[in-house]
Amino acid sequence: MNSNRRKERMRRGVMALRHQFAQGGNGVFANVLPAQEVQSVVSGEAGHYRDRIYSPLTTLRLFIGQVLCEDRACQDVVGRHLSERVAAGGPGCGLNTGAYCQARQRLPRAIPERLYQRVGTRLETRMPRAWRWRGRSVKLFDGTTVSMPDTLENQGAFPQSSEQKPGVGFPIARLGGLIGLASGAVLGHVLAPCEGKGSGEQTMLRELLPLIEKGDVLLADALLATWWIIIEVRERGADVVMVQHGSRITDFSQGRSLGKKDHVVEWPRPQRPAWMSVEDYHRYPPRLRMREVEVDGRVLVTTMLDPKVVTPREIDALYGLRWNIEVDWRTIKVTMEMDVLRCCSPEMVRKELAVHLLAYNLVRWTMATAAYLADVLPRTLSFTGAKRLLLAFVEQLRRCHGQRLVFMFATVLGAIASLSIPDRPGRVEPRAKKRRPKPLPLLTMPRHLAREKIIAERAVRGLNVAP
């Protein structure tokens, strides 16, 4: 009986999570997050667990709500959970945040990681052909950085910049991610220290290459235009479009000319890198055929060699879409406030990051559903507006049932579809702040030393004025 009760409670928890993002019924995107799959992932990763107030699925749902809300305090989460239980006719729970914080620590990191990857992959796979570039899935890669609380554990895993003094900086991690152009969903990520071995974007992209599938197109910047990365992508049956690497000389008088400043050349295989075995090195072909084309002073390289299929202007226009990943990272870091993570241990930092990406993909899921029903592109809708609407309707979506719930879904999705981003060609904005910050001095020593200095100065002033 306990087992059946637990399964029923988990089923209701999954439905509450789906309803929170206005998902239900049938449609192209209806089963992006199937209830049975969520139950399977939670049961498989969490294993046997005690029947607590904060079960793994409840904890995950509350954690998702926490990263989406402006008030990120655990006290706010516990208060909202108390209101949920009382409104449902169940017993209340204490307002002490200890139980919730312990539940977050018990939550296996693999649960949000697996779920966000599956949501992202399914979204990108189910994009209608009209939403893709010539029917092909285009995937974007780029890196960024995030910071976190200054604890010994975080400093050990993600050391602060070497340019900062000890005790006055913050741990910094480098984050590399693969994002679908059509869906805007994150397909996979790698987190590493900002400096040292394994922290480069080339290493990160190599770890994410298994997510590149046959027929895909990879867009990345000049730093990633290396022989080894491009050959790996080609062997997967995909193409690349990148800016020419700064160390490579482009001579349009060489190779097979396809037109003005457009030719096909052969790149010789470089020397074997230290991280590659001799056997793997000789597995690669001695040469790689590449197309180099210059448009408006910018040299682009691609593996799409036929000028009748893709013209230079079309290659340039396609590469221009890479800017979307810059906007996506800004959305994740600024709109979802992931720029500064809050957890105090490396394991919780990685878990918090995965929950952020899961919440982001779930909002993208709702946007894709709304865009499909309104026959518009998801990229033309406002992520910030969609997030605000979902938060505004979350209580009503959880309480409604039957036909009323269907009406609420239609209302939310229709409202999101109306939040189109205005087209502002030629817009220019300075990267500067008008509002002046408070004129406080910078902290140039560890905080505990600054406290001791203030106490000592007060003691000296007290002695000087004493009778």
N, C-alpha and C positions, 0 to 999 in steps of 0.2 A: 504493500500500500504506500509506504514511504517513497518507493521508487516511482510509482505512478504519479504521486503528488508532486514529486520533484520535476518529472518530465512536463507535467501540466504547467507548473510554475515557470519553467524555462520557456515553454512555448509562448506563454503570455508575455514573458519578458522580451522575446524576439519580436512579437507583434507590436509591443509598445515601442521598441526601437525603430521598427519599420514605419509605424504610424507617426512617430516624431518627425520623420522626413517625408511625410505625405505620400507614402508608398502603400499600395494595396491594389487588389484586383488583377486585371490582365493587362497586357501591353508588351511592347518591345523590351522595356527595362524592368518589368515586374519582378523577374526572378534574378536580378543582379545579386541580391542577398537573400537566398532561400532560407526559410526558417530551419529546415532540416540540416542544412549545412552549418549554420551558426551553432546549432545544438551539437553537431558532430565535432566541430572545432573546439568548443568550450569543454565538452566532455573528454575529448582526447587529450587536451593540453592540461586541464585542471585535474583530471583523474577523479578519484573519490574525495569528496570534501564534505565537511560538516554542514549541517543545515543551519546557516546563520542568517542574520538580518541582511548582511552584505554578501550575497552569493557572488560567484565570479561574473555572471551575466549582469546582475544588478550593479555591481561595482563598475563594470565596463560602461554601462549605460550612463551612470552618474558621472564617470570620468569624462565621457564624451560631452555631456552637458556642461561640465566644468570648464573645459577648454574652449567651448563656444561662447559662454557667458562672459560679460565684461567683468563681473565680480568673480575672481578666481578663488576666493577663500573657501577652504574646506568647511568652515562653519556655515556658509551659504548652501553648500551641497547637502550637508546633514539636515539643515532646516527644510530644504525642499523635499528631501526624502521623508521627513516626518509628516509634512503636509500630504504627500502622496498616500502614505499608509493610513492616515486618519481619514482622508477623503474616501478611500476605498473601503472603509468600515473595519479596518484591521487595527491591531494594537499599535501604540506609538513606540517611539524609540528615543533614547537619550540624545541630548545635544552635544555630548562630548565627541570631539572629532577623532579621538584615538582609534575607535573601532574602524572608521572609514579609512584612515591612513594605513592601518595595518592590513585592511582588505586590499588596498592598492598595491601594497608591497607583496601580498600573496598572489596577486593576479599574474599569471604567466605572461611574459612579454610576447611570446609567440602568438597569443590570441589576437591582439590588435594588429600585429604585423601581418599575420596570415589573412585576416579579414580585409585590411585595407588593400593588400595586393590583389586579392580576388575581386573586390569591388572595382578597383581601377582597371584590371585586365578585362573583366567582363564589360565594363562600360566602353572601353576602347574597341573591343571586338564587335560590339553590337552597334557601333556607330553606322548610320545609313550611308550608303555609297555616296550620296550627294553631299555629305558632310566631310568627306575625305578629299585628299588631293589626288585627283584622277582615279578615284577608287582605292587608293593606297593609304595605308596607315603611316602617318608621319610621326616620328618620336623625337623629342627634344631632350638634350642633355646639357646640364650646366651645374655649377657648384656655387655654394654660398657658405656663410658662417653663422653660427649661433653661439651665444654665451650662456652662462649658467652661474649659480651661486658659488662663491669663493670658499669651497671646503677642501680639506686635505684630500678626500677621496676624488673629487672632481679634478683637482689640480694634478693628481697622479695619473689620471686617465687622459685628460685633455688639458695639458699645460697651457698657461697663459703665454702671450707673445713674449719673445725674448727681449723686445724693446721696452717692456714694462718692468718697473721695479718690483721685487718680491714684496708681497703683502698689499700692494695697491692696485693690482690688476685682477682680471677675472678669467677663469678657464674659458677657452674658445675651442669649438669643434668645427671641423669642415664637413659640410653636408653636400653630397652629390646625389642627384636624382634624375630619373627618366620620367618624362611627362608626355602624355598623348596630346597631340595638337588638336584633334577634333573634340575630344572629351574634356581636356584640361585636367584629367585625373593623374595622380602620381602612380606610376606602375612599379617602382622600386626605388630604394635609396641605399646609400652607404654612409656611415658616420665614422669619422676618423679624427685623430688629433690634427690641429691646424699646421703643425710643423713635424718634420721627421719622416722616417720611412713609412710608406703606404699612405701618406697624406695628400699626394698629388691627384689631380683630377683625371689624369690618364689611368692611374691605378684603379680609381673608383669606376671609371667607365668600363674598364676590362671586366670588373666584377659584375657589371650589369648587362654585359653583352648577351648572356643567355636569354634575356627578355626580348632581344631583337629577333623577329621572325621573318620567314621568307616573304618577299614582296614589300617589306617595310622600307621607309626612307629615314635615315638618321641625320638630323641637323645638329651641328655642334660648332663651336668657335675654332679659331686657328690653332689654339693650343692642342687640340685633339686631332689635328690633321697629320697623324703619324702613319708610317707605313704599316706598322703592326696592327693598329686599331682598324684601319681601312681594310686590310686583308681579312681580318677576322669577320668584319661585317659582310664582306663579299662572299666569304665561304658559307655564310648563313643565308645567302640568296637575297640579301638586301642591298640597298644603295646608300651612298652618303652624299651630302652637300655641305662643304665647309669652306671657310676662308683659307687661302694658301698660308702655310706655316711661314713665319718670318725668316727662318733660317734657310728656306729653299728658294733658289733662284729660278725665275720663270723667264724662259727665252722662247718667244713665239716663232722664232725662225727655225726651231727644231721640231721634230716630230711630224705628224700628218696634219696638215692644215685643214680646218673645217670652215674657215671663214676668217674675217678680220679679228685678230686677237682671240682666236678660238682654235685649239688644236688638241690632238691626242698624243701623249708621250708615254714612254715606259719608265717607271721608277725602279731602279735596281734595288734588290733586297739589301738592307743595311747589314752591318756587322752584328753578330749575335750578341744580344744584351746579356748581362750577367745573370738575370733571373730566368733565362730560358735554357733548357737542356739542349745538347747537341742534336739529339734525335728529333726534338720538336723543331729545331731550327731548319734542318734539312727537309722537313715535311712541307715547308712553304715553297712556292714557286720562286725562281730566281728574279722574276720581273713582275711588275704590276702595271697594267694599262690604266691610265688616268686621263681625264679630260680637264684641261685648264682653260679658263675663259675669263676675260677681263670685261667688266661692265662698269662704266662710270668711275674708272680708276681703281676698282676693287677686283682683285684676282680671286676667283672661286675655283675650287677643285671638286670634281664629282666623278662617280663611276658610271653615270648615265652618258654613254658615249655617242649616241646617235643624235645629230642635230635636227633631224626630221621629226624626232619624237619630242625632244625638249630643246627649245631655243635658248640662247644666252639670256635673253630678257626673262624668260620663264624660270630659268635657274636662279637668277638674281631675285625675282619676286618670291620664289619659294624660300630662299635663304632669309629673306626679310621677315618671314613668319617666325624665325627663331626668337625674335624679340618677345614672343608670347611667354616663354619660360621665364624671362626677366620679370614680367608682370605677375606671373604665377607665384614666383618666390616672394615677391613683394606682398602679394595677397596673403600668402601663408604666414609670413613673418610679421606683417603690420596689421592686417585686418584680423587675423587670428592670434596675434600677439605671441608668436612663437620665436620672436627675435631673441628674447631673454627667457630661457626655461627656468623653472622654479624648483626642481627637485635637487636634493643635496647629495645624491650618490650616482655613480655612472650608470648602474643598472636602472634606477628610476628615471634618469635622464633619457635613456634609450626608450624606456617604456612610455614616458610622457611624449616623446617625439612621435612614436608610433600611433598613439591615440590622437595626436594632432592631425596626422596624415589620414587616419581613418575618418575623423570628423570632417576633414576637408573633402575627401572623396564622397562621403555621404551627401554633403551639400551639392557637390557636382552631380551626383546621381539624381537628386531632385531637379536640378537645373536642366539636365538632359531630358527628363520626363516632361517638364514644362515646355521645353523647346520643341520636342517632337509633336506634342499636342497642338502647339501654336504654329508649327511649320516655320520655325526660325532656327538660326544656328545657336548652339549653346554659348559660343564665344561672344555673341552679341548681347548677352544678358549680364546683369550686374551680380557678381558674387556677393558683395557686401549687402546689397538689397535682399538677395535670397536668404542670406544668413539672418538678417534682422527679421524677416517675415516668419521664418521657421521658429525663431525664439519667441516671437509675438503670439504664435498660434500653438505653441507646444502644450500648454495646459488644456486647451480646448480639444486638440487632437487626441490627447490621452483619455479624455473623459467621454467623448462622443462614441456612439455605436450605430450600427445599421446604416440606414439611408442618410441619417444626419452626418455620419462620418464621411460617406461618399460625397455629400455636398461640401463638406469642409475641405476634402482633398481637392475638389474641383476649384474651390475658391482660392486656396493657397497656390495651386499650380497656375491658375489663370493670372493671379497677381504677380507671380514671379515672371511669367512670360511677358508681362507688360513693362518690366523693369529693364528696358533696353539701354545700352550704353550709347550716348550720343556720339555721332561721327564728327570729330573736330579736326579736320585736316590742317596741317600747318601750325598746330598749337605749339606754343613755346612757353615754358615756365622756368623761372630761375630755380636752381637747386640751392635755396637759401631760406632761412627763417626770418620772418618779420618781427615776431614777438621775442623780446629780449629775455634771456634767462636771468634768474636771480643772481646777483653778484657775489656768490659764495666762492671762496678759494677752493682749489683742487686739493684732494687728499693726497699728500706726497709721502706718507709713511703708513705702516700698518695701523689699522684702527685701534688696536689695543694700546699701541704706543702713543697714539694721539690722545686717548683717554687719560693715560697716565700723565702725559704732559699737562693737560688741562687741570687735573687734580693737584699736581705739584705747583702750578702757577697760582691756583686758588689758595693753597696752603701758605705760599710765600706772601701773598697779599694779606692774608689773615694775620700773619706774624707782624707784618709792618704796621698794621693799624691797631694791634693789641696794646693796651695800656702798660 
